Amino acid sequence: MNHERNRKWRDNFREAAGENGFFEELSHEHRALFVQKGKVLVVAFENLDDARQDPDNRLPWGMNFITSRGWSALGIMAHGHTWYRDPAIATFFDGLRDNGFFKQFERVVFYGVSMGGYAATAYAASCPGADVLAVNPQATLSRKVTLGWETRFKPAWRRDYEGAYGYGPDGVRQARKVRLFYDPTIAADALHVALYQGSNTEKYLCRHHGHGMLTTWRHMGVLSKIITGCIEDSLTQQEIYALLTARKSSAFYQKRMLNHLLKRGRPYWTAQYCNAVLEACKPQKRPKFLRARNEANAVLIKQGKKPV
C-alpha cells in the first residue's frame, strides 16, 4: 500500500513538472520539484508528508498556491523534521547558483514557515538579491547558540548547523528585502528573530497569532492577501498591519486570546475582553465568552472588587 502511494505521488510530481520543469530526488529525505510558469520564482520549503497524506493532491498547499498565481515554483520538500540540513540540498543550491538558474527570473522569493522559514533564510545565500518571506523562522538549532532557551524540536538538534547554509542570519545578508513574521509572546520565536539584525530586514509582530500563524491568517481571511502582497512586493508595512487588524473580528483569534488571558489568571482583563467580544456579537453565539466573563466577575467579587 505504501509503495503504491509513494509511486502515485512521485508520478503526480513528475506530471506537474511537465516538459519545462523537473522533479529530483535529492536524497532519501528530500525532493525538489520545479514548475515553470512566469518570470517570478518562489522557492518554497514544504513538508513532503503533507502531500503524501493524500496522493490525489498533485502538490502541497504552498506549491498549489504559487502556481495558481502564475508564478514559477521551486519546491524543496522534506520527509520529516529534517530542518533541511542535508549536504545534498547544499550541493543542489550550489549547482543552481553556478549554472545561472536564478538569472532567468525577474524576481526570486524564498519562502517558508517555521522549519521552512529557517531554510528560506539560510538557502537565500545561493541567490544574492532575492527577497525572503519567513513566518516564525528559526535562526539555527545549533546548541552552541540556542542552549538554554530553545527547548523545542529536539529530534532536529542532532543535525549539523555549521558550514554553508547553516545560519539563517548569514543567509539573508545579501538579500534585497527580508520580511519576518513572528509572535513575540512566544519567547523562543522572538529570540530567533532577534538574531536577524540586517538593515534589509522588516520584522512584523503578530501577537497571539501562535506558531501556526498561517492557520490564524486563514481564519482571519487574510492569508492569501498577505502572502501575495509580500511575494509581489505590493504591500507596505502599514498596509500589512492594517490587514492584521482583522484578528479583532476573527472567532479563531478571539478564542486564542481568551485562552491566553485564562492561563494568565487575569480576571479583570478577561472580563474586559469578553465584554468587548460580546458587544460585537450576540451572546448566544459566544457562550464560552459569556461563561468566562461571568466566572471572571465572580472572582472579582470574591476578591472584594467591582465586577466589569
N, C-alpha and C positions, 0 to 999 in steps of 0.2 A: 504493500500500500504506500509506504513512504517513498519507495523507489519510483513508483508511478507518479506520485505527487511531485517529486523533485524533477522528474523528466518533463512534466507538464509546465512547471514554472520556468524551466530553462527554455522550453520551446516558446513560451509566451514572450520571454525577454528577447530571444533571437528574432522573433517575428516583429516585436516592437522596434528593434534596432533598424530593420529594413536594409535597403541596399547602401544607404549613405551613413549608417551608424555602425556600432559594433557592440558585442557582448563578450566580455572576457572574464574567465575565472582566474583571478589573481592569485588566490591561494585557497586552502580548504575553508577559510573563514570569510573571505572577501571576494566580491564580484564587482565588475564595472560594466555599466550599460550607458551607451551614448546614443541619444536620439536627436537627429539633426532637424531643426525647424528654422528658426530665424537667426538674426545676427546678434542676439543677446544669448549668452550661455550662462546657465545656472548650474553650478557644481553642487549637488545636494548629497549630503551624507545621511543615509537612511538605515533602518533596521530591516535586514532581509527577512527576518522572521515574520514581520507584518505581512509581507507578500505571500509567504509560504502558508499562512493560516487559511487562505482562500486561493487556491490555484487558478480559479476562474477570473481573479483580478489580474489584469495584464501587468499593472505596475503598482508600486507602493504609492501612498497618498501624495507625497511630495512630487514624485515624477509625473503623476497624472495631472496635478495642478499646474506644474511648469509647462508641460507640453500643450495643455489645453489653452494656455495663454499665447501660444505661438512662439515660445522661447525654446531654444535648444537646451537639452538637459544631459548632464553627465552625472549619473547616479553612482555613488560608491556605497555599496551595500554590505553590511556586516552581519554575520551569523553569530549572535551572542554579544555579550558585553566586552567587546574587544578594545574599545576606545581607538580603534583603527591603528593600533600600534603593531604594524606588520611591515617588515622590510620590503615585501612585495609591493605594498602601496607606495612607499617612498620611491622605489625603482620606477613604478608606473608614472608618478608625477614628474620625476626627473626626465623620463622619456617624453612626456607631453611638452615640458618646457623646452627641452633641447631640440625637439622636432618642429617647434613653432606652431604647435596645435592651437594655442590660445590666440595667436595673431589673426586667425580668420574671423574673429568676432569683434564687433564694435565695443561691446562691454562684456565683462565677466564678473559674475557674482558668486561667491562661495557662501553656502547656506547650510545651517544645521541647528539642531535643538539638543541641549544637554551634551551627551556624548558626541553627537553630531556637531554641536556648536563648538566644542573643543577642536574637533577635526577641521571644521571650516576655517578657524583662525590659524591652526597650525599649518595646514597644507596650502593656505593662501600664499605662502612664501614662494611657491612654484610659479606664481603669476603676478609679478610686481605691477601695481596699478589697478588691480582688481578691487571690487567692493566686497565687503563682508557683512553678512547678516547672521548674527548668532543669538539664540534665545537660551538664557540660563546656561552659558558655556562654562566649562572648567578651563583654567589656565594650564593645568597639569595635574596629574595624580601622583607625581613623584613624592615619596615620603620625605625627601630632603627639603621640600618646600611646604608640604601640607600637613606634616606630622603635628598633631595636637589640635587641629581644627577641622580637618576633613575626615569624617568618620563613616562616610557612605562609600558605596561602590567597591567594597572590599575585594570581590573577585578580580578586579582590574588593577589592584595595587602591584601585583607581581610583574606587570608589563614594564618594558623598558621605555622611559620617557626622556632619555638622553639622546643627544645627536640630532640629526636632521629631522625637521618637522616635529620636534618633541615638545616645544614650549610655545603655547599659543601666543603670548605677547610678542615673542620674537617673530612669529609667522606673519603678523599683521603690520610690521614696521614699514613695509613698502607698499601697503595697500593704499588705495585712493581715499576711501571712506569706510569706516568700521562702525556698524550700529550694533550695540549690545543691549538686549532687553533682559532685565532680571528683577526678582522680587527681593527687595532689601530686608524684608522681615525674615528671610531665610539666611542665617548668618554665613554659612559656608558659601552660598551663591554670591553674597555680597563681597566676601573676601577674595573669591576668584576674580570677580570683575574688577576689584580694586588693583589687581596686578597689571591690568591693561592701562597704561598711562600715556599712550601716544596722543599727539595733538590731532591726529586724524580720526580720533575715536569719539563717538557720541554714545552716552550711556542713558538708558531710559529706565527710570524707576517705576516699577509696576507693583505697587504694594498690594499684598494679599491676593495676587494672581496665582501663586503657587509655582511649584517646579514644573508641573504640567500646564504651562501657560497657554499653549495652543488650544487646549480644551476650554479654558476660560474664555479666550478670544472667540472661539466658535460659538459658545453660548451667548456671548455679548453681541454677536453678529458683525464682528469687525475683522475676523481672521483674514479673509480674502483681501480686504481693503488695505490692511497694514502690510501684509506680505507683498502684494502687488506694488504698493506705493514705494516700499523700500527697494525692491528689485528694479523698478523703473526710475528710482530716484526722483519721484514726483511729489513727495510729501516733505514739508518742513517739520522741524521738531514740534512747533506749535500745533501743526495740523495732526500730527501723530498723537500728541497728548489730548487734543480735542476728541479724537476717536476713542481714546481710552476712557473718557468720561462716561461712555456707555455702560461702564460697570455699575453705575449707580442704579440703573433700572434692570440689571440682569439678576434674575432669580438665583442663578448658579453662584454669582459673585456674592449676593446678599447672604446666602447660606454659609459661604466660606467665611465672610466677615463675622457673622453671628457666632459661628463655631470658635473663631479666634477670640472673641470677647468672652465667651463662656469659659474657655480654657484659662484666660487671664483672671477670671473671677472678679470682673468689674461690674457690679450690679447697676451702678448709676449709668455708665456708658452703654451697657446692654439695653437698659430700658429706653434710653435716649435713641439709640439706633433702631430699636424695634418700633418706637413711635414714628420715626421718620419713614420707615418702610410701610407701616400700616396706614399712614396718612396718604401714601401714594397708591395703595392697593386696598381692596376690600378685605377686611379682617378674615373673612371665611376662606379667602384664597391664600392666606398666610397663617394657618393655625399654629405653626411652630413659633412664629414671631409673637403671636398673641400670648401663647403659653409662656414663652421666655420672658416677655415683658411683665406678665403677672407674677412670675416666680422672682424676677429681679426686684420688683416693687415690694414683694413680701419680705425679701431680705433687707431692703432699705428700712421698712417699717420696724422690723425686728431690731435693727441697729439704732432705732430712735431717730431715723432720718425721714424726710418728707419724700413720698413716692413721686415718681416722674410722670 
